[in-house]
Amino acid sequence: MAGPLAGVKVVEMNAIGPAPFATMLLADMGAEVIRIDRQQSGFLNGDDSVISRGRRSLVIDPRKPGATEVLLQLIEGADILVEGFRPGVMERLGLGPDVCQARNPKLVYGRMTGWGQTGPLAPSAGHDLNYLAITGALQAMGHADREPTPPLHLAGDMGGGAMFLAFGVVCALLEARRSGKGQVVDAAISDGAALLSTMYYEFKQSGEWRGRGENIFDGGAPFYGCYTCADGRFISIGSIEPQFYKQLMELCQIDDPLFKAQWDREQWPKQREKLEALFLTRSRDEWCQLLEGTDVCFAPVLDFSEAPTHPHHQARGTFTESGGVIHPAPAPRLSRTPAEIGRVVRNGKHSVEILRELGLDEARIAALRAAGAIA
């Protein structure tokens, strides 16, 4: 790997969700990631997961005799450790920050949780939806006449969690190379999702935010939303700026005086009704022929099967194939040290290789195997 993080060594305690996604980002950018896997894969983290790309895998059970010392040897040579367990789990395994940084003072210790390492909810279980719920963001999503709409697990787990964890550990690594001292990165999904909502808190405090479904970006504005077409498929319109709205009116041949008052919120429901009727008159492909590539701010709504074949994605290489599986390609694009997708490997494929690199002889490897620490 020759990406911008080439030479950075990461130890990943395999978990589910945002922690492995964060280490996938590091691996895509060239970091050498060794994933510590369980002998039996847990929920959603089995062999051949696309998110596991670019790592080597060591299957070892830290609860078995001799295993913790092996992991500490591995951590001694690492720049970053990433774990995604509940607070206190790593400490009970003898692998908490104090122990690890005593062996490696420059270690950046990345911790991924939903609620954070502290606070009254810290020890509680939760999932993306719950972490998003207490930030105010979930309440703002969906239609006004029903309960909030779960936004997949992109805004919480991946946006508020994984992205902030990856950003945090790289920031801490840069600082450690100046100071010679590592630190703990406490990445909480609830914290990150709250930070992603910064603009909406500004809207709220300035009086620009109304109830759900009455605002620009939540489907309240008729010029910013999705519409059903004659074939039952969907398109998206985002004609916010006046010059883009004007082009929408022109290309769709809309001359109804009702639409002249773009920012009259009282007229939005009637405007939406008329746009709904208009977009039902043609198929999605027909609307693409008319509007795609213009300044209307338009795109067809594609599903996961269609998206990789879109000409824009194909031109940019937004998706790639590895081992017969479609992967979203690494992002963002770097001009001189581009990211690269590593291979997906089975759990434990590199166990003996990694142990030998650490200097363990065959007798010690055999002892670990006899103790049930490695498969």
C-alpha positions as CSV (number, residue, x, y, z in Angstrom):
1,M,0.0,0.0,0.0
2,A,1.4,3.4,-0.9
3,G,-1.3,5.8,0.3
4,P,-0.8,8.8,2.6
5,L,-0.9,6.7,5.7
6,A,1.8,4.2,4.5
7,G,4.0,3.2,7.4
8,V,1.3,3.8,10.0
9,K,0.6,0.7,12.1
10,V,-2.9,0.1,13.5
11,V,-4.2,-2.6,15.8
12,E,-7.9,-3.1,15.5
13,M,-9.9,-5.0,18.1
14,N,-12.7,-6.2,15.8
15,A,-16.2,-5.0,16.6
16,I,-19.2,-4.1,14.6
17,G,-20.4,-1.0,12.8
18,P,-18.4,2.3,13.0
19,A,-15.1,1.0,14.5
20,P,-14.3,-1.4,11.6
21,F,-15.6,1.2,9.1
22,A,-13.1,3.7,10.5
23,T,-10.2,1.3,10.2
24,M,-11.3,0.5,6.7
25,L,-10.8,4.2,5.9
26,L,-7.3,4.0,7.5
27,A,-6.5,0.9,5.5
28,D,-7.7,2.4,2.3
29,M,-5.3,5.3,2.9
30,G,-2.4,2.9,3.2
31,A,-2.2,2.1,7.0
32,E,-1.0,-1.3,7.9
33,V,-4.0,-2.7,9.9
34,I,-3.9,-5.9,11.9
35,R,-7.4,-6.9,12.9
36,I,-7.7,-9.0,16.2
37,D,-10.6,-11.3,15.4
38,R,-12.7,-13.7,17.5
39,Q,-12.5,-17.4,16.9
40,Q,-16.2,-17.3,16.2
41,S,-17.4,-14.3,14.3
42,G,-20.0,-12.2,15.9
43,F,-23.1,-10.4,14.5
44,L,-22.4,-8.8,11.1
45,N,-18.6,-9.2,11.2
46,G,-18.0,-12.6,9.7
47,D,-15.5,-13.6,7.0
48,D,-15.4,-11.8,3.7
49,S,-17.1,-8.6,4.8
50,V,-16.5,-5.8,2.4
51,I,-15.8,-3.5,5.4
52,S,-12.9,-5.8,6.4
53,R,-10.9,-5.1,3.3
54,G,-7.2,-4.2,3.5
55,R,-6.3,-5.8,6.8
56,R,-4.4,-8.8,8.0
57,S,-6.2,-11.0,10.5
58,L,-5.0,-12.5,13.8
59,V,-7.4,-14.7,15.6
60,I,-6.5,-14.7,19.3
61,D,-8.6,-14.9,22.5
62,P,-7.3,-12.4,25.0
63,R,-9.1,-14.3,27.8
64,K,-6.9,-17.3,27.3
65,P,-3.5,-17.8,29.0
66,G,-0.6,-16.0,27.3
67,A,-2.8,-14.1,24.9
68,T,-2.8,-10.7,26.5
69,E,1.0,-10.6,26.6
70,V,1.1,-11.3,22.9
71,L,-1.3,-8.5,22.2
72,L,0.7,-6.1,24.3
73,Q,3.8,-7.1,22.3
74,L,1.9,-6.3,19.1
75,I,0.6,-3.0,20.6
76,E,4.2,-2.0,21.5
77,G,5.0,-1.5,17.8
78,A,1.7,0.2,16.8
79,D,0.9,3.8,16.2
80,I,-2.9,3.5,16.7
81,L,-5.2,1.1,18.6
82,V,-8.9,1.1,17.8
83,E,-11.5,-0.6,19.9
84,G,-15.3,-0.5,19.8
85,F,-16.5,-2.2,23.0
86,R,-18.5,-0.9,25.9
87,P,-16.6,1.2,28.4
88,G,-14.6,-1.1,30.7
89,V,-14.3,-4.1,28.5
90,M,-10.7,-3.5,27.4
91,E,-9.7,-2.7,31.0
92,R,-11.1,-6.1,32.1
93,L,-9.1,-7.8,29.4
94,G,-5.9,-6.1,30.7
95,L,-5.7,-4.0,27.6
96,G,-6.9,-0.6,28.8
97,P,-5.2,2.7,27.8
98,D,-3.1,2.9,30.9
99,V,-1.6,-0.5,30.4
100,C,-1.1,-0.1,26.7
101,Q,0.4,3.3,26.9
102,A,2.8,2.2,29.7
103,R,4.2,-0.2,27.1
104,N,3.9,2.3,24.2
105,P,3.8,6.0,25.4
106,K,3.3,7.3,21.8
107,L,0.2,5.1,21.3
108,V,-3.0,6.8,20.0
109,Y,-5.8,4.8,21.7
110,G,-9.1,5.2,19.7
111,R,-12.3,4.3,21.5
112,M,-15.6,4.0,19.6
113,T,-18.9,3.9,21.6
114,G,-22.4,5.1,21.1
115,W,-22.8,7.2,24.3
116,G,-19.1,7.9,25.0
117,Q,-16.8,6.8,27.8
118,T,-18.5,8.9,30.4
119,G,-22.0,10.2,31.3
120,P,-25.1,8.4,32.7
121,L,-25.8,6.4,29.5
122,A,-22.2,5.3,29.0
123,P,-22.7,1.7,30.3
124,S,-26.0,1.2,28.5
125,A,-26.6,-0.7,25.2
126,G,-27.9,1.3,22.2
127,H,-27.9,1.5,18.5
128,D,-27.5,4.2,15.8
129,L,-31.1,5.2,16.0
130,N,-30.9,5.8,19.8
131,Y,-27.7,7.8,19.6
132,L,-29.2,10.0,16.9
133,A,-32.5,10.4,18.8
134,I,-31.0,12.4,21.7
135,T,-29.2,14.9,19.5
136,G,-32.4,16.5,18.1
137,A,-31.5,15.3,14.5
138,L,-33.8,12.4,14.4
139,Q,-36.8,14.4,15.5
140,A,-36.2,16.6,12.4
141,M,-36.3,13.8,9.9
142,G,-39.4,12.6,8.0
143,H,-42.9,13.7,7.3
144,A,-44.9,16.0,9.6
145,D,-47.9,13.7,9.9
146,R,-46.1,10.6,11.3
147,E,-43.2,9.5,13.5
148,P,-39.6,10.4,12.6
149,T,-38.0,8.4,9.8
150,P,-34.9,6.3,10.6
151,P,-32.2,7.6,8.1
152,L,-30.4,4.2,7.7
153,H,-27.3,4.1,9.9
154,L,-25.4,6.7,7.9
155,A,-25.9,9.9,10.0
156,G,-25.1,8.2,13.3
157,D,-22.8,5.1,13.1
158,M,-20.9,6.1,10.0
159,G,-21.1,9.9,9.9
160,G,-21.2,10.7,13.6
161,G,-19.1,7.7,14.6
162,A,-16.7,6.2,12.1
163,M,-15.7,9.5,10.4
164,F,-15.1,11.3,13.6
165,L,-13.1,8.3,15.0
166,A,-10.9,8.2,11.9
167,F,-10.4,12.0,12.0
168,G,-9.7,11.9,15.7
169,V,-7.0,9.3,15.6
170,V,-5.2,10.9,12.7
171,C,-5.3,14.2,14.5
172,A,-3.9,12.6,17.6
173,L,-1.2,10.8,15.6
174,L,0.0,14.1,14.0
175,E,0.2,15.5,17.5
176,A,2.0,12.5,18.9
177,R,4.7,12.8,16.3
178,R,5.4,16.3,17.5
179,S,5.1,15.6,21.3
180,G,6.2,12.0,21.5
181,K,3.1,11.3,23.6
182,G,0.0,9.4,22.7
183,Q,-3.5,10.1,24.0
184,V,-7.0,8.6,24.2
185,V,-9.6,9.5,21.5
186,D,-13.1,9.2,23.0
187,A,-15.3,9.1,19.9
188,A,-19.1,8.9,20.7
189,I,-21.7,8.6,18.0
190,S,-24.0,10.9,20.0
191,D,-21.3,13.5,20.1
192,G,-20.5,13.3,16.4
193,A,-24.2,13.3,15.3
194,A,-24.7,16.4,17.5
195,L,-21.8,18.1,15.8
196,L,-23.1,17.2,12.3
197,S,-26.3,19.1,13.3
198,T,-24.5,22.4,13.9
199,M,-26.2,24.2,11.0
200,Y,-29.6,23.2,12.2
201,Y,-28.9,24.4,15.7
202,E,-28.0,27.7,14.1
203,F,-31.3,27.7,12.2
204,K,-33.2,26.9,15.4
205,Q,-31.6,29.7,17.4
206,S,-32.1,32.3,14.6
207,G,-35.8,31.4,14.3
208,E,-35.5,29.9,10.8
209,W,-36.4,26.4,11.9
210,R,-40.0,25.4,12.0
211,G,-41.7,22.1,12.7
212,R,-40.7,18.9,10.9
213,G,-41.7,19.0,7.2
214,E,-42.0,22.8,7.1
215,N,-38.4,23.6,6.2
216,I,-36.2,23.7,3.2
217,F,-34.1,20.6,3.7
218,D,-36.7,18.3,5.3
219,G,-39.1,18.1,2.4
220,G,-41.2,21.1,3.3
221,A,-40.1,23.1,0.3
222,P,-41.5,21.9,-3.0
223,F,-38.3,22.8,-4.8
224,Y,-36.2,20.5,-2.6
225,G,-37.5,17.0,-2.4
226,C,-38.3,13.7,-4.2
227,Y,-41.1,13.0,-6.6
228,T,-42.8,9.9,-8.1
229,C,-42.7,9.5,-11.9
230,A,-45.1,7.7,-14.3
231,D,-43.2,4.4,-14.0
232,G,-43.2,4.4,-10.2
233,R,-39.6,5.4,-9.9
234,F,-38.3,8.6,-8.3
235,I,-36.4,11.8,-9.0
236,S,-34.8,14.4,-6.7
237,I,-35.0,18.2,-7.2
238,G,-32.9,20.7,-5.3
239,S,-33.6,24.0,-7.0
240,I,-33.0,26.3,-4.0
241,E,-31.1,29.2,-5.6
242,P,-33.2,31.6,-7.7
243,Q,-31.3,31.0,-10.9
244,F,-31.7,27.2,-10.5
245,Y,-35.4,27.6,-9.6
246,K,-35.9,29.7,-12.7
247,Q,-34.3,27.0,-14.9
248,L,-36.6,24.4,-13.3
249,M,-39.6,26.5,-14.3
250,E,-38.4,27.1,-17.8
251,L,-37.4,23.5,-18.6
252,C,-40.6,22.1,-17.1
253,Q,-42.6,24.9,-18.9
254,I,-44.2,26.0,-15.7
255,D,-45.9,29.4,-16.1
256,D,-48.5,29.2,-13.3
257,P,-48.4,32.4,-11.3
258,L,-48.6,30.3,-8.1
259,F,-44.9,29.4,-8.6
260,K,-43.6,33.0,-8.8
261,A,-43.5,33.3,-5.0
262,Q,-40.8,30.7,-4.4
263,W,-40.3,31.6,-0.7
264,D,-43.9,32.0,0.3
265,R,-44.2,29.1,2.7
266,E,-48.0,29.4,2.7
267,Q,-48.0,28.4,-1.0
268,W,-45.6,25.5,-0.6
269,P,-48.3,22.8,-0.1
270,K,-50.2,23.8,-3.2
271,Q,-47.0,24.1,-5.2
272,R,-46.0,20.6,-4.2
273,E,-49.4,19.2,-5.2
274,K,-49.0,20.7,-8.7
275,L,-45.4,19.4,-9.0
276,E,-46.5,16.0,-7.9
277,A,-49.0,15.9,-10.7
278,L,-46.5,17.2,-13.3
279,F,-43.8,14.7,-12.5
280,L,-46.3,11.9,-12.8
281,T,-46.7,12.7,-16.5
282,R,-43.3,11.2,-17.5
283,S,-41.1,8.3,-16.6
284,R,-37.9,8.8,-14.6
285,D,-35.8,8.3,-17.7
286,E,-37.7,10.9,-19.6
287,W,-37.2,13.4,-16.8
288,C,-33.5,12.5,-16.9
289,Q,-33.3,13.3,-20.6
290,L,-34.8,16.7,-19.9
291,L,-33.2,17.7,-16.6
292,E,-30.0,15.7,-15.9
293,G,-26.8,17.7,-16.4
294,T,-28.6,21.1,-16.2
295,D,-28.4,23.6,-13.4
296,V,-31.8,22.6,-12.1
297,C,-30.0,20.5,-9.4
298,F,-31.5,17.2,-10.4
299,A,-30.7,13.5,-10.1
300,P,-32.6,10.3,-10.5
301,V,-33.1,8.3,-7.3
302,L,-31.2,5.1,-7.9
303,D,-31.2,1.9,-5.9
304,F,-28.1,0.0,-4.8
305,S,-28.2,-2.1,-8.0
306,E,-28.5,0.8,-10.3
307,A,-26.1,3.3,-8.7
308,P,-22.8,1.6,-9.7
309,T,-23.8,1.7,-13.4
310,H,-24.5,5.4,-13.6
311,P,-22.3,7.1,-16.2
312,H,-21.0,9.6,-13.7
313,H,-19.9,6.9,-11.2
314,Q,-18.4,4.9,-14.0
315,A,-16.4,7.8,-15.3
316,R,-15.0,8.6,-11.8
317,G,-14.5,5.0,-10.7
318,T,-16.8,5.6,-7.7
319,F,-17.4,1.9,-7.5
320,T,-14.9,-0.9,-8.1
321,E,-15.0,-4.7,-8.2
322,S,-12.7,-6.9,-6.1
323,G,-13.1,-10.7,-5.9
324,G,-16.4,-10.5,-7.7
325,V,-17.9,-8.1,-5.2
326,I,-18.8,-4.5,-5.9
327,H,-17.1,-2.0,-3.4
328,P,-17.5,1.7,-3.1
329,A,-14.1,3.0,-3.9
330,P,-12.0,4.9,-1.4
331,A,-12.6,8.6,-0.9
332,P,-11.5,11.4,-1.0
333,R,-9.2,11.4,-4.0
334,L,-5.6,12.3,-3.4
335,S,-3.5,13.5,-6.3
336,R,0.0,12.2,-5.4
337,T,-0.6,9.3,-2.9
338,P,-4.0,7.9,-3.9
339,A,-5.9,5.5,-1.7
340,E,-6.2,1.8,-2.7
341,I,-8.5,-1.0,-1.9
342,G,-6.9,-4.0,-0.1
343,R,-8.1,-7.5,-0.4
344,V,-10.7,-9.0,1.8
345,V,-9.3,-11.9,3.9
346,R,-10.7,-14.7,6.0
347,N,-10.5,-14.4,9.8
348,G,-7.2,-15.8,11.1
349,K,-5.5,-16.1,7.7
350,H,-2.4,-14.3,9.0
351,S,-2.3,-15.5,12.6
352,V,0.9,-17.6,12.5
353,E,2.6,-15.1,10.2
354,I,2.0,-12.2,12.6
355,L,3.1,-14.2,15.6
356,R,6.3,-15.1,13.9
357,E,6.9,-11.5,13.0
358,L,6.6,-10.7,16.7
359,G,9.4,-13.1,17.4
360,L,7.4,-15.9,18.9
361,D,9.1,-19.3,18.4
362,E,7.2,-22.5,17.4
363,A,7.1,-23.7,21.0
364,R,5.3,-20.6,22.2
365,I,2.9,-20.6,19.3
366,A,2.1,-24.3,20.1
367,A,1.5,-23.4,23.7
368,L,-1.0,-20.6,22.7
369,R,-2.7,-23.1,20.5
370,A,-2.9,-25.7,23.3
371,A,-4.4,-23.1,25.6
372,G,-7.1,-22.3,23.1
373,A,-5.8,-18.7,22.5
374,I,-5.4,-19.2,18.8
375,A,-7.2,-21.6,16.4
